[in-house]
């Protein structure tokens, strides 16, 4: 992974702490749309429902977003950008230590998919609803995110830090496990996001063939 991939491109874009989810900067109209999509699904949501939830008329909603699809694209883009920035910040905190990079990236992924569950769930489950150009951009962003873990596992395996016989597949398995948190996690459940992240860190290290740390 290059140094540029580890360093935030602009500190102004970053929250003071990548673990901090106290405030959600999803714009109000998108937050309202997210609620509708979570309740009814993308295809089951009408533009009138979206406008009503946002407290707008249909023409008023179209003033900000030209279509229902534009709302979905904006939600998915916001989620992927937020995760990317937090991931960059986590890796910057880890420095050059590949083992630490692995641990913090796993923590970042789990916390995001637990704390931003709705955004992550819609961004994943409604890929099929994105039109061709938007889908290609979303998949490119998702692949860029995956490459962060791929690179850590590849370099760590070459250095003998990780011993999984198939680093690329181990990377995919770890990321899939972490992103899957959005499919089932509940904030009122048995574990806090932080407790879950610690358990997943241990499991992920086992999958990567790393010594417990």
C-alpha positions as CSV (number, residue, x, y, z in Angstrom):
1,X,0.0,0.0,0.0
2,X,1.4,3.4,-0.9
3,X,2.0,6.1,1.6
4,X,-0.6,8.2,-0.1
5,X,-3.2,5.5,0.4
6,X,-2.5,5.6,4.2
7,X,-2.6,9.3,4.6
8,X,-5.8,11.5,4.6
9,X,-6.0,13.6,1.5
10,X,-7.3,16.5,3.6
11,X,-7.5,16.8,7.3
12,X,-10.5,19.1,6.9
13,X,-12.5,16.1,5.6
14,X,-11.9,14.0,8.6
15,X,-13.6,13.8,11.9
16,X,-11.3,14.3,14.9
17,X,-11.6,10.6,15.8
18,X,-12.4,7.8,13.3
19,X,-14.0,5.9,16.1
20,X,-16.4,8.7,16.9
21,X,-20.0,8.2,15.7
22,X,-21.6,10.7,18.0
23,X,-22.9,12.9,15.0
24,X,-24.2,11.7,11.7
25,X,-23.5,14.1,8.9
26,X,-25.9,12.5,6.5
27,X,-28.0,15.4,5.1
28,X,-31.6,15.5,6.5
29,X,-33.2,14.7,3.1
30,X,-31.0,11.7,2.7
31,X,-31.6,10.6,6.2
32,X,-35.3,10.6,5.6
33,X,-34.9,8.7,2.3
34,X,-32.7,6.1,4.1
35,X,-35.5,5.6,6.7
36,X,-38.0,5.0,3.8
37,X,-35.7,2.6,2.0
38,X,-35.0,0.6,5.2
39,X,-38.8,0.4,5.9
40,X,-40.1,-0.3,2.4
41,X,-37.1,-1.2,0.2
42,X,-35.9,1.0,-2.6
43,X,-38.5,-0.3,-5.2
44,X,-41.3,-0.3,-2.6
45,X,-40.7,3.4,-1.8
46,X,-42.6,6.0,-3.8
47,X,-41.4,9.5,-4.5
48,X,-44.5,10.8,-2.5
49,X,-43.4,8.9,0.5
50,X,-39.9,10.3,0.2
51,X,-41.2,13.8,-0.1
52,X,-43.6,13.5,2.8
53,X,-40.9,12.0,5.1
54,X,-38.6,14.9,4.3
55,X,-41.4,17.4,4.9
56,X,-41.3,18.6,1.3
57,X,-43.7,18.6,-1.7
58,X,-42.8,16.4,-4.6
59,X,-41.6,19.4,-6.6
60,X,-39.6,20.6,-3.6
61,X,-37.9,17.2,-3.3
62,X,-37.0,17.3,-7.0
63,X,-35.4,20.7,-6.5
64,X,-32.7,19.0,-4.5
65,X,-32.6,15.5,-6.1
66,X,-33.9,14.9,-9.6
67,X,-35.1,11.3,-9.0
68,X,-35.4,8.5,-6.4
69,X,-32.3,7.0,-8.0
70,X,-30.4,10.1,-7.3
71,X,-31.2,9.8,-3.6
72,X,-30.0,6.2,-3.6
73,X,-26.8,7.1,-5.3
74,X,-26.2,9.9,-2.8
75,X,-26.7,7.6,0.2
76,X,-24.4,4.9,-1.2
77,X,-21.7,7.5,-2.1
78,X,-21.9,9.1,1.3
79,X,-21.5,5.7,3.0
80,X,-18.5,4.7,0.9
81,X,-16.8,8.0,1.3
82,X,-17.3,8.0,5.1
83,X,-15.9,4.5,5.4
84,X,-12.9,5.4,3.2
85,X,-12.0,8.5,5.2
86,X,-12.3,6.6,8.5
87,X,-10.2,3.7,7.0
88,X,-7.5,6.1,5.9
89,X,-7.4,7.7,9.4
90,X,-7.2,4.3,11.1
91,X,-4.3,3.2,8.9
92,X,-2.6,6.5,9.5
93,X,-2.9,5.8,13.3
94,X,-1.4,2.4,12.8
95,X,1.7,3.7,11.0
96,X,4.0,1.3,9.3
97,X,3.1,-1.7,11.6
98,X,1.3,-4.1,9.3
99,X,-0.1,-6.1,12.2
100,X,-1.5,-2.9,13.8
101,X,-2.9,-1.8,10.4
102,X,-4.7,-5.1,10.2
103,X,-6.2,-4.8,13.6
104,X,-7.3,-1.2,13.2
105,X,-8.8,-1.8,9.8
106,X,-10.9,-4.7,11.1
107,X,-12.0,-2.5,14.0
108,X,-12.9,0.4,11.6
109,X,-14.9,-1.9,9.4
110,X,-16.8,-3.5,12.2
111,X,-17.6,-0.1,13.9
112,X,-18.8,1.4,10.7
113,X,-21.1,-1.4,9.8
114,X,-22.5,-1.5,13.3
115,X,-22.8,2.3,13.9
116,X,-23.8,3.1,10.3
117,X,-25.8,0.0,9.8
118,X,-28.6,1.5,7.7
119,X,-26.3,3.3,5.3
120,X,-24.1,0.2,4.9
121,X,-27.1,-2.1,4.5
122,X,-28.6,0.0,1.7
123,X,-25.3,0.5,0.0
124,X,-24.8,-3.2,-0.1
125,X,-28.3,-4.6,-0.7
126,X,-29.4,-2.1,-3.3
127,X,-26.4,-2.3,-5.7
128,X,-28.8,-4.1,-8.0
129,X,-31.0,-1.0,-8.1
130,X,-28.2,1.3,-9.3
131,X,-28.1,2.2,-12.9
132,X,-25.1,1.1,-14.9
133,X,-22.8,4.1,-14.5
134,X,-23.6,4.6,-10.8
135,X,-23.2,0.8,-10.2
136,X,-19.8,0.9,-11.8
137,X,-18.7,3.8,-9.7
138,X,-20.0,2.1,-6.5
139,X,-18.2,-1.2,-7.3
140,X,-15.0,0.7,-8.0
141,X,-15.3,2.4,-4.6
142,X,-16.0,-1.0,-3.0
143,X,-13.0,-2.6,-4.8
144,X,-10.7,0.3,-3.7
145,X,-11.8,-0.3,-0.1
146,X,-11.1,-4.1,-0.4
147,X,-7.6,-3.4,-1.7
148,X,-6.7,-1.8,1.6
149,X,-7.0,-5.2,3.3
150,X,-5.6,-7.1,0.3
151,X,-2.4,-5.0,0.4
152,X,-2.0,-5.5,4.2
153,X,-2.4,-9.3,3.9
154,X,-0.1,-9.5,0.9
155,X,2.7,-7.5,2.5
156,X,2.2,-9.1,5.9
157,X,2.3,-12.6,4.3
158,X,5.6,-11.8,2.5
159,X,7.0,-10.5,5.8
160,X,5.9,-13.7,7.7
161,X,3.5,-11.7,9.9
162,X,0.5,-13.6,8.5
163,X,0.6,-17.3,7.6
164,X,-2.7,-17.9,5.8
165,X,-1.9,-20.1,2.8
166,X,-4.2,-18.0,0.5
167,X,-3.8,-14.3,1.6
168,X,-6.1,-12.9,-1.1
169,X,-9.0,-15.2,-0.2
170,X,-8.3,-14.6,3.5
171,X,-8.6,-10.9,2.9
172,X,-11.9,-11.3,1.1
173,X,-13.2,-13.5,3.9
174,X,-12.2,-11.0,6.6
175,X,-13.8,-8.1,4.9
176,X,-16.9,-10.0,4.1
177,X,-17.2,-11.0,7.7
178,X,-16.9,-7.4,8.9
179,X,-19.2,-5.9,6.3
180,X,-21.8,-8.6,7.1
181,X,-22.3,-7.0,10.5
182,X,-24.7,-4.6,8.8
183,X,-27.0,-7.5,8.0
184,X,-27.7,-8.5,11.6
185,X,-26.3,-6.2,14.3
186,X,-28.6,-4.3,16.6
187,X,-27.4,-1.6,19.0
188,X,-29.7,-2.9,21.7
189,X,-28.3,-6.4,21.4
190,X,-25.9,-8.4,23.6
191,X,-22.7,-6.7,22.5
192,X,-21.7,-3.1,21.9
193,X,-20.0,-2.3,18.6
194,X,-16.7,-2.0,20.4
195,X,-17.1,-5.4,22.1
196,X,-18.0,-6.9,18.7
197,X,-15.0,-5.3,17.1
198,X,-12.7,-6.8,19.6
199,X,-14.2,-10.3,19.1
200,X,-14.0,-9.9,15.3
201,X,-10.4,-8.8,15.6
202,X,-9.5,-12.0,17.3
203,X,-11.4,-14.1,14.7
204,X,-9.9,-12.1,11.8
205,X,-6.4,-12.7,13.1
206,X,-7.0,-16.4,13.3
207,X,-8.3,-16.3,9.7
208,X,-5.2,-14.4,8.6
209,X,-2.9,-16.8,10.4
210,X,-1.6,-14.2,12.8
211,X,-0.4,-14.7,16.3
212,X,-2.9,-13.4,19.0
213,X,-2.1,-9.8,20.0
